[in-house]
Amino acid sequence: MLQETMKALVYHGPGNYSLDDVPVPKITGPRDAIGKVTLAAICTSDIHMVQGHIPTAPRPKIVGHEFCVEIVETGSEVKSLKPGMRCVVFPAVFCGQCKMCKSGLPGLCEKYGIFGVGELEGSQAEYVWIPEADLFCLPIPSSLKEEDVILVPDMLATGWFGVKNAEVNSEKIVAVVGVGPVGMSACLIAKSIFGAKKVIAIDLLPERLELLLHNQAVDAVINSGTENVKERIKEITKGAGVDATIESGGVQQTFELATRITKFGGIVSTVAVFSKPLTVHMDKIFSKNLTIRMGIHKGEGIGEMLQKIQEGKLDPRFMLTHTRPLNDILEGYEVFGGQKDGCVKWAITPYERDR
């Protein structure tokens, strides 16, 4: 028997969010599951949401879509999940029948959508309701911990989407502009899975560049605050420019930089969540024959990435720089949202009631 109420991070409106007592979710359909959240994380899009940059977000709403659970209850038609199983959960659930799903945009599903943004409540809570649980809960192999896999369905899948759109292969030199958790994921995927000839990380924060070098996730780094990026790219590529740039900053400066350093006929693949409009200089993009690609990932590559993690060929754990219980989530929003204390990713362990 589950408790009646639980702690959850609730968004009430722009700049207004709090750790509240809310009802524990219940099974409402035969294909549902209830999961006890064992590990969650704060995403940059969560920061955008609580700051009011996602005007369509309903309120009040429990926030969060990166999480692992222990299954505690299942509906009568759930076949592959049993209470006690550990799972990593997809960031979105889709029905496959609405016009957005049929248009190839399942992340915008009209029935379900992304946890904590659409119709579903989020995961920065003690428990979460998961519809269509057989399809959207991936059992965690016994050899792995939650920390090994929590970044796969969203951060790494977004990186995969950006790398795939950039058509990365062993003959291409790739730059990644903005190496927060998504940018770092793109670096890892480009190098470890797609086998890029060379991966170059570009950012203002030296601690992030040093973290990537220390973990052998890139071949070169450029500090855009202290170095001339275009000249350094010329040095590394012998004047040609990079074959593709993956842009994750989502601001005017990072997008413009991406178009400047990419060679003629190259690809700019952006995986950013844009919180403000940009001015796009189409004349310069046109004259370089650049291809621009963007969008919301569809969860591609998840199975392959989980296999690589099991084989020890992919290790994203270094991005989890901060881990604290749900009790401290407001501090997490301040530190992660403000890019303080070298925070790349703030992980959330269960609420501690005896504190």
ChimeraX attribute file (.defattr): number of C-alpha atoms within 10 A of each C-alpha:
attribute: neighborCount
match mode: 1-to-1
recipient: residues
	/A:1	5
	/A:2	12
	/A:3	8
	/A:4	11
	/A:5	14
	/A:6	17
	/A:7	22
	/A:8	29
	/A:9	24
	/A:10	25
	/A:11	25
	/A:12	16
	/A:13	17
	/A:14	15
	/A:15	13
	/A:16	12
	/A:17	18
	/A:18	15
	/A:19	19
	/A:20	15
	/A:21	14
	/A:22	16
	/A:23	13
	/A:24	18
	/A:25	20
	/A:26	17
	/A:27	16
	/A:28	12
	/A:29	14
	/A:30	14
	/A:31	18
	/A:32	21
	/A:33	28
	/A:34	24
	/A:35	28
	/A:36	21
	/A:37	24
	/A:38	21
	/A:39	26
	/A:40	29
	/A:41	27
	/A:42	23
	/A:43	23
	/A:44	17
	/A:45	20
	/A:46	21
	/A:47	19
	/A:48	18
	/A:49	22
	/A:50	20
	/A:51	18
	/A:52	18
	/A:53	16
	/A:54	17
	/A:55	11
	/A:56	10
	/A:57	17
	/A:58	15
	/A:59	13
	/A:60	13
	/A:61	22
	/A:62	28
	/A:63	27
	/A:64	26
	/A:65	27
	/A:66	28
	/A:67	31
	/A:68	29
	/A:69	27
	/A:70	21
	/A:71	25
	/A:72	18
	/A:73	21
	/A:74	25
	/A:75	18
	/A:76	12
	/A:77	13
	/A:78	19
	/A:79	11
	/A:80	12
	/A:81	20
	/A:82	14
	/A:83	13
	/A:84	13
	/A:85	17
	/A:86	25
	/A:87	24
	/A:88	25
	/A:89	27
	/A:90	25
	/A:91	23
	/A:92	25
	/A:93	26
	/A:94	22
	/A:95	16
	/A:96	16
	/A:97	13
	/A:98	15
	/A:99	13
	/A:100	18
	/A:101	18
	/A:102	12
	/A:103	12
	/A:104	12
	/A:105	18
	/A:106	25
	/A:107	21
	/A:108	21
	/A:109	24
	/A:110	17
	/A:111	16
	/A:112	21
	/A:113	22
	/A:114	21
	/A:115	27
	/A:116	26
	/A:117	25
	/A:118	21
	/A:119	17
	/A:120	23
	/A:121	24
	/A:122	26
	/A:123	31
	/A:124	31
	/A:125	31
	/A:126	24
	/A:127	27
	/A:128	25
	/A:129	22
	/A:130	30
	/A:131	25
	/A:132	19
	/A:133	26
	/A:134	18
	/A:135	15
	/A:136	17
	/A:137	24
	/A:138	21
	/A:139	18
	/A:140	21
	/A:141	15
	/A:142	8
	/A:143	7
	/A:144	12
	/A:145	12
	/A:146	19
	/A:147	17
	/A:148	19
	/A:149	25
	/A:150	26
	/A:151	26
	/A:152	25
	/A:153	27
	/A:154	24
	/A:155	23
	/A:156	28
	/A:157	24
	/A:158	29
	/A:159	28
	/A:160	29
	/A:161	24
	/A:162	33
	/A:163	30
	/A:164	18
	/A:165	21
	/A:166	25
	/A:167	17
	/A:168	24
	/A:169	18
	/A:170	12
	/A:171	11
	/A:172	18
	/A:173	21
	/A:174	30
	/A:175	31
	/A:176	32
	/A:177	28
	/A:178	27
	/A:179	24
	/A:180	22
	/A:181	24
	/A:182	30
	/A:183	28
	/A:184	28
	/A:185	27
	/A:186	33
	/A:187	32
	/A:188	26
	/A:189	28
	/A:190	33
	/A:191	24
	/A:192	18
	/A:193	18
	/A:194	16
	/A:195	16
	/A:196	22
	/A:197	15
	/A:198	21
	/A:199	24
	/A:200	21
	/A:201	28
	/A:202	25
	/A:203	22
	/A:204	16
	/A:205	17
	/A:206	16
	/A:207	14
	/A:208	24
	/A:209	24
	/A:210	12
	/A:211	17
	/A:212	21
	/A:213	15
	/A:214	11
	/A:215	13
	/A:216	14
	/A:217	25
	/A:218	25
	/A:219	15
	/A:220	16
	/A:221	21
	/A:222	22
	/A:223	17
	/A:224	19
	/A:225	12
	/A:226	9
	/A:227	11
	/A:228	11
	/A:229	19
	/A:230	17
	/A:231	13
	/A:232	17
	/A:233	19
	/A:234	14
	/A:235	12
	/A:236	15
	/A:237	15
	/A:238	10
	/A:239	13
	/A:240	14
	/A:241	24
	/A:242	27
	/A:243	22
	/A:244	29
	/A:245	33
	/A:246	32
	/A:247	29
	/A:248	28
	/A:249	22
	/A:250	19
	/A:251	18
	/A:252	14
	/A:253	11
	/A:254	20
	/A:255	24
	/A:256	17
	/A:257	17
	/A:258	24
	/A:259	25
	/A:260	19
	/A:261	23
	/A:262	26
	/A:263	20
	/A:264	20
	/A:265	15
	/A:266	21
	/A:267	25
	/A:268	30
	/A:269	27
	/A:270	29
	/A:271	26
	/A:272	23
	/A:273	16
	/A:274	17
	/A:275	15
	/A:276	9
	/A:277	9
	/A:278	13
	/A:279	9
	/A:280	12
	/A:281	10
	/A:282	10
	/A:283	8
	/A:284	13
	/A:285	19
	/A:286	12
	/A:287	10
	/A:288	16
	/A:289	13
	/A:290	19
	/A:291	17
	/A:292	15
	/A:293	14
	/A:294	17
	/A:295	15
	/A:296	17
	/A:297	19
	/A:298	19
	/A:299	20
	/A:300	15
	/A:301	19
	/A:302	19
	/A:303	12
	/A:304	11
	/A:305	23
	/A:306	21
	/A:307	14
	/A:308	15
	/A:309	16
	/A:310	16
	/A:311	10
	/A:312	9
	/A:313	12
	/A:314	19
	/A:315	20
	/A:316	22
	/A:317	14
	/A:318	14
	/A:319	22
	/A:320	18
	/A:321	13
	/A:322	17
	/A:323	16
	/A:324	17
	/A:325	15
	/A:326	25
	/A:327	19
	/A:328	15
	/A:329	23
	/A:330	14
	/A:331	13
	/A:332	24
	/A:333	18
	/A:334	12
	/A:335	18
	/A:336	21
	/A:337	21
	/A:338	12
	/A:339	14
	/A:340	11
	/A:341	11
	/A:342	16
	/A:343	20
	/A:344	24
	/A:345	26
	/A:346	23
	/A:347	24
	/A:348	25
	/A:349	21
	/A:350	19
	/A:351	21
	/A:352	10
	/A:353	7
	/A:354	4
	/A:355	5
